[in-house]
Amino acid sequence: MATSTIRNTKANRKSRIKVRQITHQDLRFSLKAGYADFLAMRGDLLFAGLLYVLVGALAAVVATSGNLLPFLFPVVAGVAFLGPVAAVGFYELARRREDGLESGWTHFLDVQKRPSADDIGIIAGMLLAIFALWLLTAGVLWAILFGAAAPTSIAEFLSMVFATPRGWMLILLGSAAGAIFGWLVMATSVVAMPMLVDRDMSASQAIRTSWRAVQANRNEMLRWGMIVTALLVLGTIPLFIGLAFVLPWLGYSTWHLYTRLVDRDTLPRKPKR
């Protein structure tokens, strides 16, 4: 197997939960297994996938109205930051399928019945706070580079961003800030959210494990982050419609990535279904 359990470190001696080192083969396995789940449970698109498309499109419409045009790209990019919140239902479906249980779209919201539902809510709140901080950062960058100038049309906005030196500086600084926020979101949630769906644990314990797993696999998780970002960008074209496919696929794939990153034999016992 491509994974190997990490032992003999100070962090692991303090924790019963062991994390593994993974390779690019584990990333490929996760994407392949996630795609298989998607094909087996496509009905959930009617309930969740298309709903997320509508939410994303609505957010873009709001951002293009009034004086909010400068937040158009930050809102679109922020879809990735809120993805783990929308994906918890897919983690639940993947868990049920793994356990041989019925896993139709009607079970998408069954995650609220899990023992750690409140802790999932805590992490969701944290991700929403990160998203808000990201928008604040984007607003500050715009104010520093463009002052109070606000575009009156999408054409003018695109011209300011892509055809001026200040616009290119905004792209450069915004991309750097987005990478930092994206890493923070991934390190916080990539293991924690599916783990809380899987077992009865505290949010703090799940987050600590998630951070340890990401830090132990920096290169592969950086690659995973690039894959997720690329797929989400493609999913927003056109009008977020592609997210109806991308989001479920990534949700299922993240579940399988979690099973590769963590030695589940060292987790608390499974709660009753």
C-alpha positions as CSV (number, residue, x, y, z in Angstrom):
1,M,0.0,0.0,0.0
2,A,1.2,3.5,-0.8
3,T,0.5,4.9,2.6
4,S,2.7,4.4,5.7
5,T,1.8,5.2,9.3
6,I,3.9,7.9,10.9
7,R,5.3,6.9,14.3
8,N,7.9,8.0,16.8
9,T,7.2,11.7,16.8
10,K,6.5,13.9,19.7
11,A,3.1,14.9,18.3
12,N,2.0,11.3,17.8
13,R,3.1,10.2,21.2
14,K,0.7,12.7,22.6
15,S,-2.2,11.5,20.4
16,R,-3.7,8.1,19.9
17,I,-4.8,9.1,16.4
18,K,-2.1,8.2,13.8
19,V,-1.7,9.9,10.5
20,R,-0.1,8.5,7.4
21,Q,2.2,9.7,4.7
22,I,0.6,9.4,1.3
23,T,1.9,9.6,-2.3
24,H,0.4,10.8,-5.6
25,Q,-1.0,7.3,-6.0
26,D,-3.3,8.0,-3.0
27,L,-4.5,11.2,-4.7
28,R,-5.3,9.3,-7.9
29,F,-7.0,6.5,-5.8
30,S,-9.1,9.1,-4.0
31,L,-10.2,10.8,-7.2
32,K,-11.0,7.5,-8.9
33,A,-13.0,6.2,-5.9
34,G,-14.8,9.5,-5.6
35,Y,-15.8,9.3,-9.3
36,A,-17.1,5.8,-8.7
37,D,-19.2,7.1,-5.8
38,F,-20.5,9.9,-8.1
39,L,-21.6,7.5,-10.7
40,A,-23.3,5.3,-8.1
41,M,-25.1,8.2,-6.4
42,R,-25.9,10.7,-9.1
43,G,-29.4,11.4,-7.8
44,D,-28.0,13.7,-5.2
45,L,-27.3,16.3,-7.9
46,L,-31.0,17.1,-7.9
47,F,-30.9,17.9,-4.3
48,A,-27.4,19.4,-3.6
49,G,-25.3,19.8,-6.7
50,L,-27.7,22.1,-8.6
51,L,-28.6,23.9,-5.3
52,Y,-25.0,24.9,-4.9
53,V,-24.9,26.1,-8.5
54,L,-27.8,28.4,-7.7
55,V,-26.1,29.7,-4.6
56,G,-22.9,30.4,-6.4
57,A,-24.7,32.2,-9.3
58,L,-26.7,34.3,-6.8
59,A,-23.5,35.3,-5.0
60,A,-22.0,36.4,-8.3
61,V,-25.1,38.4,-9.2
62,V,-25.0,40.2,-5.8
63,A,-21.3,40.9,-6.3
64,T,-21.9,42.5,-9.7
65,S,-24.6,44.9,-8.4
66,G,-24.0,48.4,-7.1
67,N,-20.6,49.1,-5.6
68,L,-19.8,45.4,-5.1
69,L,-18.1,44.7,-8.4
70,P,-14.6,44.7,-6.8
71,F,-15.7,41.6,-4.9
72,L,-16.7,39.6,-8.0
73,F,-13.5,37.5,-8.2
74,P,-13.1,37.2,-4.4
75,V,-16.6,35.8,-4.2
76,V,-16.0,33.3,-7.0
77,A,-12.7,32.3,-5.5
78,G,-14.4,32.0,-2.1
79,V,-16.5,29.1,-3.4
80,A,-13.5,26.9,-2.6
81,F,-13.4,28.1,1.0
82,L,-17.0,27.1,1.6
83,G,-16.8,23.9,-0.3
84,P,-16.1,21.7,2.8
85,V,-19.3,23.0,4.3
86,A,-21.4,22.0,1.3
87,A,-19.5,18.7,1.0
88,V,-20.5,17.3,4.4
89,G,-23.6,15.7,2.9
90,F,-21.4,13.9,0.4
91,Y,-19.2,12.6,3.1
92,E,-22.3,11.2,4.8
93,L,-23.3,9.5,1.5
94,A,-19.8,8.1,1.0
95,R,-19.8,6.8,4.6
96,R,-23.1,5.1,4.2
97,R,-22.1,3.5,0.9
98,E,-18.9,2.3,2.5
99,D,-20.9,0.7,5.3
100,G,-23.2,-1.0,2.9
101,L,-26.2,1.2,3.9
102,E,-28.8,2.8,1.6
103,S,-27.2,6.0,0.3
104,G,-29.7,7.9,-1.9
105,W,-30.1,11.6,-2.1
106,T,-32.7,11.5,0.7
107,H,-29.8,10.8,3.1
108,F,-27.9,13.9,2.2
109,L,-29.0,15.8,5.3
110,D,-28.6,12.8,7.6
111,V,-25.3,14.2,8.7
112,Q,-27.3,16.4,11.1
113,K,-28.1,13.2,13.0
114,R,-24.4,12.3,13.5
115,P,-23.2,12.6,17.2
116,S,-20.6,15.2,16.1
117,A,-23.1,17.4,14.3
118,D,-22.5,20.3,16.7
119,D,-18.8,20.1,16.2
120,I,-19.3,20.1,12.4
121,G,-21.2,23.3,12.9
122,I,-18.3,24.8,14.8
123,I,-15.9,24.1,12.0
124,A,-18.4,25.4,9.4
125,G,-18.6,28.6,11.5
126,M,-14.8,28.9,11.4
127,L,-14.8,28.5,7.6
128,L,-17.5,31.1,7.2
129,A,-15.3,33.4,9.4
130,I,-12.3,32.7,7.1
131,F,-14.4,33.5,4.1
132,A,-15.5,36.8,5.6
133,L,-11.9,37.6,6.5
134,W,-10.9,36.8,2.9
135,L,-13.5,39.3,1.5
136,L,-12.3,41.9,4.0
137,T,-8.7,41.3,2.8
138,A,-9.8,41.7,-0.8
139,G,-11.6,44.9,0.0
140,V,-8.5,46.3,1.7
141,L,-6.3,45.4,-1.2
142,W,-8.7,47.2,-3.6
143,A,-8.9,50.3,-1.4
144,I,-5.1,50.4,-1.2
145,L,-4.6,50.1,-4.9
146,F,-7.6,51.9,-6.3
147,G,-8.8,54.1,-3.4
148,A,-12.5,54.9,-3.5
149,A,-12.8,54.3,-7.2
150,A,-15.6,52.0,-8.0
151,P,-16.3,50.6,-11.5
152,T,-19.8,51.3,-12.9
153,S,-19.9,48.3,-15.2
154,I,-18.4,44.9,-15.7
155,A,-16.4,46.1,-18.7
156,E,-14.9,49.0,-16.7
157,F,-14.1,46.6,-13.9
158,L,-12.3,44.1,-16.1
159,S,-10.4,46.9,-17.7
160,M,-9.2,48.2,-14.4
161,V,-8.1,44.8,-13.3
162,F,-6.5,43.4,-16.4
163,A,-5.3,46.5,-18.3
164,T,-3.6,48.6,-15.6
165,P,-0.4,48.1,-13.5
166,R,-2.5,48.5,-10.4
167,G,-4.8,45.8,-11.6
168,W,-1.9,43.4,-12.2
169,M,-0.6,44.2,-8.7
170,L,-4.1,43.4,-7.4
171,I,-4.0,40.0,-9.1
172,L,-0.5,39.2,-7.8
173,L,-1.3,40.2,-4.2
174,G,-4.8,38.7,-4.3
175,S,-3.4,35.4,-5.6
176,A,-0.9,35.3,-2.8
177,A,-3.5,36.1,-0.1
178,G,-5.9,33.5,-1.7
179,A,-3.2,30.8,-1.5
180,I,-2.7,31.5,2.2
181,F,-6.4,31.4,3.0
182,G,-6.8,28.3,0.8
183,W,-4.1,26.5,2.7
184,L,-5.7,27.5,6.0
185,V,-9.0,26.1,4.9
186,M,-7.6,22.9,3.6
187,A,-5.4,22.3,6.7
188,T,-8.4,22.9,9.0
189,S,-11.1,20.9,7.2
190,V,-9.7,18.3,4.8
191,V,-9.5,15.6,7.5
192,A,-11.6,17.2,10.2
193,M,-14.9,17.4,8.4
194,P,-15.1,13.8,7.1
195,M,-13.7,12.6,10.4
196,L,-16.5,14.2,12.3
197,V,-19.0,12.6,10.0
198,D,-17.3,9.3,10.6
199,R,-16.8,9.3,14.3
200,D,-17.9,10.9,17.6
201,M,-15.1,13.4,18.3
202,S,-14.6,17.0,19.3
203,A,-13.9,19.7,16.8
204,S,-10.6,20.6,18.4
205,Q,-9.4,17.0,18.2
206,A,-10.5,16.7,14.6
207,I,-8.8,20.0,13.6
208,R,-5.5,19.0,15.3
209,T,-5.5,15.7,13.4
210,S,-6.2,17.5,10.2
211,W,-3.3,19.9,10.7
212,R,-1.0,17.1,11.6
213,A,-2.0,15.1,8.5
214,V,-1.5,18.1,6.2
215,Q,1.8,19.1,7.7
216,A,3.0,15.5,7.4
217,N,2.2,15.5,3.7
218,R,2.9,19.1,2.6
219,N,3.9,18.3,-1.0
220,E,1.0,16.0,-1.8
221,M,-1.5,18.2,0.0
222,L,-0.2,21.2,-2.0
223,R,-0.8,19.1,-5.1
224,W,-4.2,18.2,-3.9
225,G,-5.0,21.9,-3.3
226,M,-3.9,22.7,-6.9
227,I,-6.2,19.9,-8.2
228,V,-9.2,21.1,-6.2
229,T,-8.6,24.7,-7.2
230,A,-8.3,23.8,-10.9
231,L,-11.5,21.7,-10.8
232,L,-13.5,24.4,-9.0
233,V,-12.4,27.0,-11.4
234,L,-13.5,24.8,-14.3
235,G,-16.7,24.2,-12.4
236,T,-17.6,27.9,-12.4
237,I,-17.5,28.0,-16.2
238,P,-20.1,28.9,-17.3
239,L,-22.3,30.3,-14.6
240,F,-21.2,27.7,-12.0
241,I,-23.0,24.9,-13.8
242,G,-20.0,22.7,-13.7
243,L,-20.1,22.7,-9.9
244,A,-23.1,20.3,-10.1
245,F,-20.5,17.7,-11.2
246,V,-17.3,19.0,-9.6
247,L,-18.6,19.5,-6.0
248,P,-20.0,16.0,-5.5
249,W,-16.9,14.4,-7.1
250,L,-14.6,16.4,-4.9
251,G,-16.7,15.7,-1.9
252,Y,-16.6,11.9,-2.4
253,S,-12.9,12.1,-3.3
254,T,-12.1,14.0,-0.1
255,W,-13.8,11.3,1.9
256,H,-11.5,8.7,0.4
257,L,-8.5,11.0,0.9
258,Y,-9.4,11.2,4.5
259,T,-9.4,7.4,4.8
260,R,-5.8,7.3,3.3
261,L,-4.5,10.1,5.5
262,V,-5.7,8.7,8.9
263,D,-5.3,5.3,10.5
264,R,-8.9,4.8,11.3
265,D,-8.1,1.9,13.6
266,T,-6.8,4.5,16.1
267,L,-10.0,6.5,16.0
268,P,-12.8,6.2,18.6
269,R,-15.2,3.4,17.9
270,K,-18.0,4.1,15.4
271,P,-21.2,5.4,16.9
272,K,-24.4,3.6,16.3
273,R,-26.0,4.3,13.0
